Amino acid sequence: MLAAPFAWVAQMGITETLAAQSCFPHNRPLTAPTWPWLDAAILAVNFACLVLGCWGAFVAWRNVRFVRRNHSGMPGMPGNASGEPALLDGFLARVGAMSSTLFVFALIATDTAVLIVSPCRW
């Protein structure tokens, strides 16, 4: 449920920190990064976070199918005739899948922005 959001937060935190330290040392903006490996590092972090986010979305959607399959035809759990645990499991699985998909799109948008805009241009 939290793999894709964590991947996006990690991507934003790591890449913004790297770009800020390399492009704005001592509060002076530079036209080129001080570290020659900055672009490669940012691309590596973006790729790793995108893979983690896609994995999280895959697992979340798999959980939706798993919960649907396990709770289909079950009126409720033992001792609870209303079926609230089954409803809660399904709700949490769907929320995890939807939020994971949303954050995968955010990861893709951030990756696209990194490819278009240089980190040191203002």
Secondary structure, 3 states (H helix, E strand, C coil): CCHHHHHHHHHHHHHHHHHHHHHCHHHCCCCCCCCCCHHHHHHHHHHHHHHHHHHHHHHHHHHHHHHHHHHCCCCCCCCCCCCHHHHHHHHHHHHHHHHHHHHHHHHHHHHHHHHHCCCCCC
